[in-house]
Amino acid sequence: MYHDGSAEGDGPSTTGFEPTGTDTFRRIAGLLDRVSTGLLVVDDASTVTAWNRTAVDLLDLDGEPGGREVGRIAGSTGTDVGAAVERAFRTGEAVAFETALDRDEPVEIRVAPIGDVVAVAVRDVGERVEMRRELRRSGRILETLDDGVYTLDEAFVITSVNDAITTITGYDREELVGSHASMLAGSETIEMADEIIERLRGDGSDVGVIESTIRTADGDVLPVETHFSTVEFASGRKRRVGVIRDLSERRRSERILRELNRSARRFLRADTERVVYETILDVATTVWPDATVVAYSFDEVESVLDPVVASGELPGPRGPGSTVWEEFLTGEDGVTVPGDGPSPARPNGRDDAHPSGRVVERSDDAAESAVRTLYATLDEHGLLYVEIPEENANNVEESVELVAANAVAALGRVVRETELSRQSEALTERNRTLERLHELNDLIRRVNGALVDADTLQEVGDAVCALLVDADPIRFAWLGETYLTGGGLDLVSDAGDGERYLDAFEFGSAEPPTGPSAFRNDPTRRALDAGETVVVTDVSRGLHEATWRERALVCGYRSVLAVPLSYDDLDYGVLTLYADRTGTFDGEFGELLAELGNTVADAVNSNETRRSLRSESFVELELHVDAPDALSVRLADALGEPIRIDGTVPQGDDRSLVYVSSDVDLASASSTVPAVESARRLDDGATSRTELSVAGRTVADRLATHGANVDSLVAASSGIDVTVTLPRSVGVRSFVEALDDRYGTVELRSRRDKDTVEEQSGGSATVVDRLTDRQFEAVRTAYLSGYFEWPRTSTGEEVAAAMGITQPTFNRHLRTSERKVFSAVFGGTDSGE
């Protein structure tokens, strides 16, 4: 309803206000038809002459505005309206503006002159303002998106783009807006989008997704994902809206993930540490082609990190003081950039539960640097160094950590498998060794059994050589004797295929051979000259340096062992073995055969001793031996008087009982001589005799070892005078040389040949053969200590104590020995022990 300013009772006009003429009325009526909000009519005095109810409500007026000045009816809004009315009257032009009421409600004011009045239209525009605000907010949101947003009209012309579109494509906004959509999508993509939209509408949806490519301003092809739809505005216009997402990083991440997944399988197949490190390098350079990669392995011996593989030139080792070493040593956890604070998950910047493959960043200035430098620890195995250009380093920490973690797992597995393999090989080797040792021990037992039955050197040699050749892989064995030839070499026994090889030896000569086929460095000759075991692992080494090697190879020999046969200071010869495989005599096999050489020498010595006792022809020698370090000489020097050695009884372990006769008291003086452990007087009233327990071999023991029977031995501070009897089979020269090598100057004062009558069945040699070693020791100790004299100078208990046994044991040995002696004397048969 419209109101005018006439007095009540005058009657309303048809228009609701005082008309000013027909023409003016029509204009006002037309204005009323076009507006839907409040209306005020103001005269030239700025007084409201007519109004409607909507104006009162919109302007929140206090009472009716009629007759009031328009500038005073609505606060600050009224002031703005008054100014607009004045301007309209003055210029005759319409004025429009938006303003806010006192209650902050936005309105649109339109002031238009109509004849001699001005019409003021007031309209609520709150919804429109809010829409504009929302559009501005939406625009700001669109500009902050990483995804590109664009709109197309129905002719596929680009009408708007956000900043992300220009960033993704490289085109300026001016180049895109107004251009055809083919700049952002190919024609095939646009057609496909239309088809998809139509199909989606049938399903009740109008949003479609297409993965395609676009060409950037630089000509590069970029993979993108486009979400698109059709939007209809209030005006009825339709626009196609598209959202473009750059898939380059996703595709790159997918490619990296695929490669890392494949690398996990490759790490599982790696069977050596080297292959693991090579896989690390291959994976890293495939994922990051522009990266600098170095993988280090920890050298526990040198305590440094050794570079194993690198994408470029291999750097040198890294030790204490280097960044690489410090990162490996500290094992700091997580990705750390200089200037960053502690991680929320690790308040102290560290985690006690260090995961495998942890990554540390140590760029000098990570915020501005063009590259990122990462160190990934490989636990105790080593460290991975990766330097990646910044533009390719998105999410690189997780990828590097995954590579390192896979590598740690692979290295741990390889180490465990290597250790298990090593243990398995060691167990297999140990089983082979035990089996081999069992075979060797069986061989040694058979050889020892053969030595017991052998009575001559020939029998010893034949038995040993035959048994050894049966052992795989020995092809040939021979024994040469030196003792009977005075230093030369005589072939005693051989077995196997070796005649062609021995043809080149010059047997019987004490000097090394000198002919063109001479074997100056042959192992047998070297063992003979040096008195030490010689092992040749590989005959083919140094082939052109020694003639014997060529000859040995022709005969099929690949390794050689030469063992000297020595007992005490006496050399009997050399046992030489040849095998058809290299390294046969290395290790325990060679050591056992060297020990066998000692056993053979013992057997030869025992045979020589028995032969000397049975010999019917002897040589008697009178000798003077300097021997300043001999025990008997030192005793005589301590007493200041010569002493006579009545006999000795070896007790094993280089210990002996020595029985000495002297005109002075030996018990007190012997305490000052080293090696004398105890002394016991054996006086019988006629002579002064002493039993000494000594540590070490005595001169009498060594003479007996060389096959000599000691007839007398007197020691003085100047040396020893000794008379011995040797079988003719013993070389006098070798005997004297052996003493000279051991004791110093030996003077041969006389030599006499002696013949004996054939021994009867009750002879001493026959009786000795019937006694065991322990029985013989018991009888000899009892005899030398005066047990059989009257009155006795030693009791059975004292003799037993000297031997280190109990008295019942001594009595048993003595009774058994007596029975055997009497049986031999009286011709009886004794089979007891």
C-alpha positions in Angstrom: 0.0 0.0 0.0 1.3 3.4 -0.9 0.6 6.6 1.2 0.6 10.2 0.4 1.0 13.3 2.7 -2.7 14.7 2.3 -4.9 15.4 5.3 -7.3 12.7 6.4 -10.8 13.1 4.9 -9.8 14.7 1.6 -10.2 11.3 0.0 -7.6 9.2 -1.5 -6.4 9.5 -5.0 -6.2 6.5 -7.3 -2.4 6.4 -7.0 -2.1 6.8 -3.2 -0.2 10.1 -3.4 -0.6 13.6 -4.6 -0.2 13.6 -8.3 1.7 16.3 -10.1 0.4 15.7 -13.5 -0.6 13.0 -15.9 2.8 12.5 -17.3 4.4 12.2 -13.9 1.8 9.7 -12.8 2.6 7.4 -15.6 6.2 7.5 -14.8 5.7 6.7 -11.2 3.2 4.0 -12.1 5.8 2.5 -14.4 8.4 2.7 -11.6 6.1 0.9 -9.2 5.7 -1.9 -11.7 9.4 -2.4 -12.0 10.5 -2.4 -8.4 9.7 -5.0 -5.8 11.1 -3.3 -2.8 10.6 -0.1 -0.8 9.8 3.2 -2.5 10.0 6.8 -1.3 9.0 9.9 -3.3 10.9 13.1 -2.4 10.2 16.6 -3.6 12.7 19.3 -4.3 12.8 20.3 -0.7 14.1 16.8 0.1 10.8 16.0 1.9 9.2 12.6 1.6 5.9 13.0 0.0 5.0 9.4 -0.6 6.2 5.9 0.5 5.3 2.3 0.8 5.3 -0.1 3.7 8.3 -2.1 2.4 10.4 1.0 2.6 9.5 1.5 6.2 10.3 -2.1 7.0 13.6 -2.2 5.1 14.8 1.1 6.5 13.5 0.1 10.0 11.9 3.6 10.2 10.4 4.9 13.4 6.9 5.9 12.4 5.7 7.2 9.0 8.3 9.1 7.0 5.9 11.4 5.3 6.7 15.1 5.6 10.1 14.4 7.0 13.4 15.3 5.4 14.8 12.3 3.7 18.3 12.7 5.1 17.0 12.3 8.6 14.8 9.3 8.4 17.4 6.4 8.5 20.6 7.3 10.3 23.7 7.2 8.3 21.8 5.6 5.5 19.4 8.5 5.4 22.4 10.9 5.0 23.6 8.9 2.0 20.1 8.9 0.5 19.8 12.7 1.1 23.1 13.3 -0.8 22.0 11.1 -3.6 18.6 12.9 -3.9 20.3 16.3 -4.0 22.6 15.0 -6.7 19.7 13.7 -8.8 17.9 17.0 -8.6 21.0 18.8 -9.6 22.2 16.6 -12.4 19.0 15.1 -13.6 20.7 11.7 -13.6 19.9 8.5 -11.7 22.2 7.5 -8.8 22.6 3.9 -7.6 24.8 2.6 -4.7 24.9 -0.1 -2.0 25.2 0.7 1.6 24.7 -1.0 4.9 22.0 -0.2 7.4 22.8 0.5 11.0 22.1 -3.2 11.7 24.6 -4.1 9.0 22.1 -5.4 6.5 23.2 -4.5 3.0 20.7 -2.7 0.7 20.8 -1.3 -2.8 19.6 2.4 -3.2 18.5 3.7 -6.6 17.6 7.4 -6.9 15.9 8.6 -10.1 14.5 12.0 -11.0 10.9 11.8 -12.2 9.6 15.2 -13.2 9.7 17.5 -10.3 10.2 14.7 -7.8 12.8 12.0 -7.1 11.9 8.4 -6.6 14.1 6.4 -4.1 13.9 2.6 -4.5 15.3 0.5 -1.6 16.1 -3.2 -2.2 17.5 -5.9 0.1 20.7 -7.3 -1.5 22.0 -9.4 1.4 21.6 -12.6 -0.5 23.5 -11.2 -3.5 26.3 -9.7 -1.4 26.6 -13.0 0.4 26.8 -14.7 -3.0 29.5 -12.4 -4.1 31.4 -13.0 -0.9 31.0 -16.7 -1.4 32.3 -16.4 -4.9 35.2 -14.4 -3.8 36.0 -17.0 -1.1 35.6 -19.8 -3.7 37.9 -17.9 -6.0 40.5 -17.6 -3.3 40.1 -21.3 -2.5 40.5 -22.2 -6.2 43.7 -20.0 -6.4 45.2 -21.9 -3.4 44.6 -25.3 -4.9 47.5 -27.3 -6.4 45.0 -28.8 -8.8 44.2 -26.7 -11.9 40.5 -25.5 -12.4 39.1 -24.2 -15.6 35.7 -23.5 -17.1 34.5 -23.8 -20.7 31.5 -22.4 -22.4 29.3 -24.4 -24.7 31.6 -23.7 -27.6 34.5 -25.2 -25.6 36.2 -21.8 -25.2 38.1 -21.4 -22.0 36.3 -18.8 -19.9 38.4 -18.9 -16.7 41.4 -20.6 -15.1 43.0 -20.6 -11.7 46.7 -20.0 -11.0 47.5 -23.7 -10.8 46.5 -24.1 -14.4 49.2 -21.6 -15.5 51.7 -23.3 -13.2 50.9 -26.8 -14.6 50.8 -25.8 -18.3 53.3 -23.0 -18.4 50.9 -20.7 -20.3 49.9 -17.2 -19.1 46.3 -16.6 -18.1 45.8 -14.3 -21.0 46.9 -17.0 -23.4 44.4 -19.5 -22.0 41.2 -17.5 -21.4 39.4 -17.1 -24.7 41.3 -20.0 -26.3 39.9 -23.3 -27.4 39.9 -26.1 -24.8 42.3 -28.1 -27.0 45.1 -26.1 -25.3 44.3 -28.1 -22.1 43.0 -31.3 -23.6 43.1 -33.0 -27.0 40.0 -33.3 -29.1 39.7 -37.0 -28.4 39.7 -36.2 -24.7 37.0 -33.6 -25.1 34.8 -36.0 -27.1 35.4 -38.7 -24.5 34.4 -36.3 -21.7 31.1 -35.6 -23.5 30.4 -39.2 -23.9 31.2 -40.0 -20.2 29.0 -37.1 -19.0 26.1 -38.3 -21.0 26.6 -41.8 -19.6 26.9 -40.5 -16.1 23.7 -38.5 -16.3 21.9 -41.7 -17.0 23.3 -43.0 -13.7 22.2 -40.0 -11.8 25.7 -38.5 -11.7 27.4 -35.9 -13.9 31.1 -36.0 -12.7 33.6 -37.9 -14.8 37.3 -38.7 -14.6 39.7 -39.2 -17.4 43.5 -39.9 -17.3 45.2 -38.3 -20.4 48.1 -36.1 -21.3 48.5 -32.5 -22.2 51.2 -30.6 -23.9 52.8 -27.8 -21.9 54.1 -24.5 -23.2 57.6 -26.0 -23.3 56.4 -28.9 -25.5 56.6 -31.5 -22.8 53.9 -34.1 -22.5 52.4 -34.1 -19.0 50.2 -37.0 -17.6 47.1 -35.6 -15.9 43.9 -36.7 -14.3 40.9 -34.5 -15.2 37.6 -34.4 -13.1 34.9 -32.7 -15.2 31.2 -31.8 -15.0 28.6 -29.4 -16.4 27.4 -26.6 -14.2 24.2 -24.5 -15.0 24.2 -21.0 -13.6 21.1 -19.0 -12.4 21.1 -17.1 -15.6 20.6 -20.3 -17.5 24.1 -20.4 -18.9 25.9 -23.7 -18.9 29.6 -24.1 -18.3 31.9 -27.1 -18.3 34.1 -27.2 -15.3 37.3 -29.2 -15.3 39.8 -30.0 -12.5 43.3 -31.0 -13.7 45.7 -32.9 -11.4 49.3 -33.3 -12.4 50.1 -37.1 -12.2 53.8 -36.7 -12.8 54.7 -37.1 -9.2 52.2 -40.0 -8.7 53.5 -41.8 -11.7 57.1 -41.2 -10.5 56.1 -42.5 -7.0 54.4 -45.5 -8.6 57.5 -46.2 -10.7 59.7 -45.9 -7.6 57.4 -48.2 -5.6 57.4 -50.8 -8.4 61.2 -50.6 -8.6 61.5 -50.9 -4.8 59.1 -53.9 -4.8 61.2 -55.5 -7.5 64.4 -54.7 -5.5 63.0 -56.5 -2.5 62.8 -59.7 -4.6 66.4 -59.0 -5.9 67.7 -58.6 -2.4 66.1 -61.9 -1.5 68.0 -63.6 -4.3 71.4 -62.0 -3.4 73.8 -64.7 -2.1 76.9 -62.7 -1.3 77.5 -59.3 0.4 79.0 -58.0 -2.9 75.8 -58.8 -4.8 73.8 -57.0 -2.1 75.9 -53.9 -2.5 75.6 -54.1 -6.2 71.8 -54.4 -5.9 71.8 -51.3 -3.7 73.6 -49.3 -6.3 71.5 -50.6 -9.2 68.2 -49.8 -7.4 69.3 -46.4 -6.3 70.6 -45.3 -9.7 67.4 -46.7 -11.4 65.1 -44.8 -9.0 67.2 -41.6 -9.0 69.3 -41.5 -12.2 70.8 -38.1 -11.3 71.8 -39.2 -7.8 75.4 -39.7 -6.5 75.4 -43.0 -4.6 78.2 -44.7 -2.5 77.7 -47.9 -0.4 80.3 -48.5 2.3 81.1 -51.7 4.1 82.5 -51.7 7.7 86.0 -53.2 7.8 86.3 -54.6 11.4 90.0 -55.3 11.0 91.0 -51.7 9.9 88.1 -50.0 11.7 87.2 -48.0 8.6 84.3 -47.8 6.1 85.4 -49.2 2.8 83.5 -48.1 -0.4 82.2 -51.2 -2.2 80.2 -49.7 -5.1 79.6 -46.1 -6.3 77.7 -44.4 -9.1 80.9 -42.6 -10.1 84.5 -42.9 -9.2 85.0 -45.0 -6.1 86.1 -42.8 -3.2 88.7 -43.7 -0.6 88.0 -45.3 2.8 86.4 -43.2 5.5 87.5 -43.3 9.1 87.2 -41.4 12.3 86.7 -37.6 11.8 84.7 -37.9 8.5 80.9 -37.2 8.4 80.4 -40.7 6.9 82.1 -42.3 9.8 80.3 -40.2 12.4 76.9 -41.0 10.9 77.7 -44.7 10.9 79.1 -44.5 14.5 76.4 -42.5 16.1 73.5 -44.2 14.3 71.2 -41.1 14.9 67.6 -42.0 14.1 65.2 -40.4 11.7 65.5 -37.7 9.0 67.2 -34.6 10.5 67.5 -31.2 8.7 69.8 -28.6 10.2 67.7 -26.1 12.2 64.8 -28.5 12.8 63.6 -29.2 16.3 63.1 -32.5 18.0 60.6 -34.9 16.4 57.3 -35.1 18.4 57.7 -38.8 18.5 61.2 -38.5 19.9 61.4 -35.6 22.3 65.1 -35.9 22.6 65.7 -36.3 18.9 66.5 -40.0 19.3 64.8 -43.3 19.6 66.3 -46.1 21.7 64.7 -48.7 19.4 66.8 -47.9 16.3 65.1 -49.3 13.2 67.2 -50.8 10.4 67.9 -48.5 7.5 67.4 -45.2 9.4 68.1 -42.1 7.4 69.9 -38.9 8.5 70.1 -35.8 6.4 73.2 -33.7 6.7 73.0 -31.0 4.0 75.0 -27.9 4.8 72.0 -25.6 4.2 69.0 -27.8 3.5 66.6 -24.8 3.0 68.6 -23.3 0.1 70.8 -26.2 -1.2 70.2 -27.5 -4.7 70.8 -31.0 -3.5 69.9 -33.2 -0.6 72.5 -35.4 1.1 71.2 -38.4 3.0 73.0 -41.1 5.1 71.2 -44.4 5.6 72.8 -46.7 8.1 73.1 -50.4 7.3 73.3 -51.4 10.9 76.7 -53.0 11.7 77.3 -53.8 8.1 78.0 -50.3 6.8 76.4 -47.1 5.4 74.6 -45.8 2.3 75.4 -42.3 1.0 72.9 -40.7 -1.4 73.1 -37.2 -2.8 70.0 -36.2 -4.9 69.1 -33.0 -6.8 66.4 -31.1 -4.9 63.9 -31.2 -7.8 63.9 -35.0 -7.7 63.9 -35.4 -3.9 60.2 -35.5 -3.1 59.5 -38.1 -0.4 63.1 -39.4 -0.9 63.6 -40.2 2.8 61.1 -43.0 2.9 62.4 -44.5 -0.4 66.0 -44.4 0.8 65.0 -45.9 4.1 63.2 -48.7 2.4 66.2 -49.5 0.2 68.5 -49.5 3.2 66.1 -51.6 5.3 65.9 -54.2 2.5 69.7 -54.1 2.2 70.1 -54.6 6.0 67.8 -57.6 5.9 69.6 -59.1 2.9 73.1 -58.5 4.5 71.9 -60.1 7.7 70.6 -63.1 5.8 73.7 -63.4 3.7 75.9 -63.3 6.9 73.8 -65.9 8.6 73.7 -68.1 5.5 77.5 -67.7 5.1 78.1 -68.6 8.7 75.8 -71.6 8.4 77.5 -72.6 5.2 80.9 -72.2 6.8 79.8 -74.2 9.8 78.4 -76.9 7.5 81.7 -76.9 5.5 83.7 -77.0 8.7 81.6 -79.9 10.0 82.0 -81.7 6.7 85.7 -81.1 6.7 85.9 -82.2 10.3 84.1 -85.4 9.5 86.4 -85.9 6.5 89.4 -85.2 8.8 88.1 -87.6 11.5 87.6 -90.2 8.8 91.0 -89.5 7.4 92.6 -89.6 10.9 90.9 -92.9 11.6 92.4 -94.3 8.4 95.8 -92.8 9.3 95.7 -94.1 12.9 94.8 -97.5 11.5 97.8 -97.2 9.2 100.1 -96.2 12.0 98.9 -99.1 14.1 99.6 -101.6 11.3 103.0 -100.0 10.8 103.8 -100.2 14.5 102.7 -103.8 14.5 105.1 -104.5 11.7 107.9 -102.8 13.4 107.5 -105.0 16.5 108.0 -108.1 14.3 110.9 -106.7 12.3 114.4 -107.7 13.5 116.6 -106.0 10.9 116.7 -102.6 9.2 115.8 -104.4 5.9 112.7 -105.9 7.5 111.8 -102.5 9.0 112.1 -100.7 5.7 110.2 -103.4 3.7 107.3 -103.4 6.2 107.0 -99.6 6.4 107.3 -98.9 2.7 104.8 -101.6 1.7 102.2 -100.4 4.2 102.6 -96.7 3.3 102.2 -97.3 -0.4 98.8 -99.0 0.3 97.6 -95.6 1.7 95.9 -93.4 -0.8 97.3 -91.3 -2.5 100.9 -92.4 -1.8 102.5 -93.7 -5.0 106.0 -94.5 -4.0 108.0 -94.9 -0.8 111.7 -95.7 -0.1 114.1 -95.8 2.8 117.7 -94.9 2.6 120.3 -95.7 5.2 123.2 -93.4 6.2 124.6 -94.9 9.4 126.4 -97.9 8.0 128.0 -95.9 5.2 129.5 -93.2 7.3 127.3 -90.4 5.9 126.5 -91.6 2.5 123.1 -92.9 1.3 122.2 -96.5 0.6 118.9 -97.8 -0.7 117.5 -100.2 1.9 113.8 -100.7 0.8 111.3 -99.3 -1.6 107.7 -100.0 -2.7 105.5 -98.7 -5.4 106.3 -97.3 -8.8 109.6 -95.5 -8.3 112.4 -97.3 -10.1 112.7 -94.7 -12.9 113.0 -91.9 -10.3 115.7 -93.7 -8.2 117.9 -94.4 -11.3 119.2 -90.8 -11.0 120.5 -91.2 -7.4 124.2 -91.9 -6.7 123.9 -94.2 -3.7 126.9 -94.8 -1.5 128.4 -91.3 -1.8 128.7 -89.1 1.2 128.8 -86.0 -1.1 125.9 -84.4 -3.0 125.9 -85.7 -6.7 127.3 -83.4 -9.3 126.4 -85.0 -12.7 123.9 -83.5 -15.2 121.1 -85.5 -13.8 122.1 -84.8 -10.2 119.3 -83.9 -7.7 121.1 -81.4 -5.5 117.9 -80.0 -4.0 116.0 -83.3 -3.9 113.9 -83.5 -0.7 115.7 -86.6 0.5 119.1 -84.9 0.2 117.7 -81.8 2.0 116.3 -83.8 4.8 119.6 -85.7 5.1 121.7 -82.6 5.3 119.4 -80.5 7.5 118.2 -83.3 9.8 114.6 -81.9 9.5 111.4 -83.0 7.8 111.0 -81.6 4.3 107.5 -81.1 2.8 107.0 -80.2 -0.9 103.4 -79.2 -1.4 103.4 -78.8 -5.1 106.2 -80.3 -7.2 105.3 -78.2 -10.2 106.4 -74.9 -8.5 109.8 -73.8 -9.5 109.9 -76.5 -12.2 112.8 -75.0 -14.1 114.9 -74.4 -10.9 115.5 -78.0 -9.9 116.1 -81.1 -12.1 114.4 -83.5 -9.6 111.0 -81.7 -10.0 110.9 -82.4 -13.7 111.7 -86.0 -13.2 109.2 -86.3 -10.4 106.4 -84.9 -12.6 107.3 -87.3 -15.3 106.8 -90.1 -12.8 103.4 -88.7 -11.8 104.4 -87.3 -8.4 102.8 -84.0 -7.2 103.9 -83.8 -3.6 106.8 -85.2 -1.5 107.6 -85.8 2.1 111.1 -86.7 3.4 111.5 -87.7 7.0 114.9 -88.1 8.6 115.2 -91.2 10.8 117.1 -90.0 13.9 117.3 -91.3 17.4 118.9 -89.0 19.9 122.0 -87.6 18.0 122.3 -90.6 15.7 121.0 -90.4 12.1 120.0 -93.7 10.6 118.7 -92.5 7.2 115.7 -90.9 5.5 112.2 -92.2 4.7 110.8 -90.5 1.5 107.2 -90.6 0.3 105.7 -89.5 -3.1 102.0 -88.8 -3.7 100.0 -88.2 -6.9 98.1 -85.1 -5.5 99.3 -81.7 -4.4 99.1 -80.9 -0.7 98.9 -84.5 0.4 101.4 -84.1 3.2 100.2 -80.8 4.5 98.6 -80.6 8.0 98.0 -83.6 10.2 98.9 -86.3 7.7 102.4 -84.9 7.3 102.7 -84.5 11.1 101.7 -88.1 11.7 104.1 -89.4 9.1 106.9 -87.2 10.7 106.0 -88.9 14.1 106.1 -92.2 12.3 109.7 -91.4 11.3 110.6 -91.1 15.0 108.9 -94.5 15.6 110.9 -96.1 12.8 114.1 -94.6 14.2 113.3 -96.0 17.6 112.7 -99.5 16.1 116.0 -99.3 14.2 117.8 -98.3 17.3 116.3 -101.2 19.3 117.3 -103.6 16.5 120.8 -102.2 16.5 121.0 -102.5 20.3 119.9 -106.2 20.2 122.3 -106.9 17.4 125.2 -105.4 19.3 124.4 -107.7 22.3 124.3 -110.7 20.1 127.4 -109.8 18.0 130.3 -112.2 18.2 132.9 -109.6 17.1 133.5 -106.4 18.9 135.7 -103.2 18.8 136.9 -101.8 22.1 137.5 -98.1 22.1 139.2 -95.9 24.7 138.1 -92.3 24.4 138.6 -89.0 26.1 135.6 -86.6 25.8 135.8 -83.0 26.9 132.1 -82.7 27.7 132.4 -79.6 30.0 128.6 -79.5 30.4 128.1 -83.2 31.2 126.6 -83.9 34.6 129.5 -86.2 35.7 132.1 -83.6 34.8 130.3 -80.9 36.8 130.0 -83.3 39.8 133.7 -84.1 39.6 134.5 -80.4 39.4 132.3 -79.6 42.4 134.0 -82.4 44.5 137.5 -81.6 43.3 138.1 -85.3 42.8 137.5 -87.8 39.9 134.4 -90.0 40.2 133.6 -93.3 38.6 130.1 -94.1 37.1 129.2 -97.6 38.0 126.0 -97.6 35.9 122.8 -95.8 35.1 119.2 -96.8 34.9 117.0 -94.6 32.5 113.5 -93.9 34.0 111.8 -92.2 31.1 111.1 -88.5 30.5 114.9 -87.8 30.4 115.4 -88.9 34.0 117.9 -91.5 35.3 119.3 -93.1 38.4 123.1 -92.7 38.4 125.3 -94.8 40.6 128.7 -93.2 41.5 131.8 -94.3 43.4 134.0 -91.7 44.9 136.6 -91.3 47.7 134.8 -88.3 49.1 131.3 -87.7 50.4 129.2 -87.0 47.3 125.9 -86.3 49.0 126.8 -82.8 50.2 128.6 -81.7 47.0 125.8 -82.9 44.7 123.3 -80.5 46.2 125.2 -77.6 44.5 125.0 -79.2 41.1 121.9 -78.4 39.0 119.9 -81.4 37.7 120.7 -83.5 40.7 117.4 -83.9 42.5 118.4 -86.3 45.3 121.3 -88.3 46.6 121.4 -91.5 48.8 124.5 -93.1 50.2 125.0 -96.8 49.6 128.1 -97.5 51.8 128.9 -101.1 52.5 132.0 -100.5 54.6 134.4 -101.2 51.7 133.5 -98.5 49.1 131.8 -95.1 49.2 128.9 -95.3 46.6 126.0 -92.9 46.0 122.7 -93.2 44.2 121.8 -90.0 42.4 118.4 -89.1 40.9 119.0 -86.7 38.1 117.0 -84.9 35.4 118.4 -85.1 31.9 120.3 -87.6 29.7 123.7 -88.8 30.9 126.8 -89.6 28.9 126.3 -93.3 29.7 122.7 -93.2 28.4 123.8 -91.6 25.1 126.7 -94.1 24.6 124.2 -96.9 25.1 121.8 -95.3 22.6 124.6 -95.4 20.0 125.0 -99.1 20.5 128.0 -99.0 22.9 128.5 -101.1 26.0 130.2 -99.0 28.7 133.0 -100.9 30.3 134.3 -98.0 32.5 133.6 -94.3 32.8 135.7 -92.0 35.0 134.9 -88.3 35.1 137.2 -85.5 36.2 137.0 -81.7 35.8 139.2 -82.0 32.7 136.7 -84.4 30.9 135.7 -88.0 30.7 137.8 -91.1 30.1 135.6 -93.9 28.9 136.1 -97.4 27.6 133.3 -98.8 25.4 132.7 -102.0 23.4 131.0 -101.7 20.0 129.8 -104.3 17.6 131.7 -104.4 14.3 128.5 -103.5 12.6 128.7 -100.0 14.1 130.8 -97.5 12.2 133.5 -96.2 14.5 133.8 -92.9 12.5 130.1 -92.2 12.7 130.1 -93.1 16.4 133.0 -90.7 17.2 131.4 -88.0 15.0 128.1 -88.3 16.8 129.9 -87.8 20.2 131.9 -84.9 18.8 128.7 -83.2 17.6 127.2 -83.5 21.0 130.0 -82.9 23.5 132.8 -81.2 21.8 136.3 -82.6 21.2 136.6 -86.4 21.3 140.0 -88.1 21.3 140.2 -91.7 20.2 143.2 -93.0 22.3 143.0 -96.7 21.4 141.1 -99.2 19.3 141.3 -103.0 19.8 139.4 -105.8 18.0 138.0 -108.5 20.2 136.4 -111.8 19.4 134.1 -113.7 21.8 133.0 -117.3 22.1 129.4 -118.1 20.9 127.0 -117.5 23.6 125.2 -120.4 25.2 121.4 -120.6 25.7 121.9 -119.3 29.2 124.0 -116.3 28.1 123.3 -112.8 29.3 121.9 -111.6 25.9 119.4 -114.5 25.9 118.3 -113.7 29.5 118.0 -110.0 28.7 115.7 -110.9 25.7 113.4 -112.7 28.1 112.9 -109.7 30.4 110.5 -106.8 29.8 111.8 -103.3 30.0 110.3 -102.7 33.4 111.7 -106.1 34.7 115.1 -105.2 33.3 114.9 -101.8 35.0 113.9 -103.3 38.4 116.7 -106.0 38.3 119.4 -103.4 37.2 118.3 -100.9 39.8 118.4 -103.5 42.5 121.8 -104.7 41.4 123.5 -101.3 41.2 121.9 -100.1 44.5 123.4 -103.1 46.4 120.1 -105.0 47.0 121.9 -108.4 46.2 125.0 -107.7 48.3 125.5 -109.0 51.9 124.8 -107.2 53.9 122.4 -105.2 51.7 123.1 -101.5 51.1 119.5 -100.9 49.9 116.2 -102.4 51.0 113.4 -103.4 48.7 111.5 -100.4 49.9 114.4 -98.0 49.0 114.8 -99.6 45.6 111.0 -99.2 45.0 111.1 -95.6 46.1 114.1 -94.9 43.7 112.0 -96.4 40.8 108.9 -94.4 41.8 106.8 -97.6 42.4 105.4 -99.4 45.4 107.3 -102.2 47.2 104.8 -104.9 46.2 105.2 -103.9 42.6 109.0 -104.0 42.9 108.8 -107.4 44.5 106.6 -108.8 41.7 109.0 -107.5 39.0 112.0 -108.9 40.9 110.5 -112.4 41.5 109.4 -112.7 37.9 112.9 -111.7 36.7 114.6 -114.2 39.0 112.3 -117.0 37.8 113.3 -116.2 34.2 117.0 -116.1 35.0 116.9 -119.4 36.9 114.9 -120.9 34.1 117.6 -119.9 31.6 120.4 -121.2 33.9 118.8 -124.5 34.6 117.3 -125.1 31.1 113.6 -124.8 32.2 110.8 -123.3 30.3 109.2 -120.1 31.7 106.2 -118.5 30.1 105.1 -116.2 32.8 105.5 -112.4 32.9 
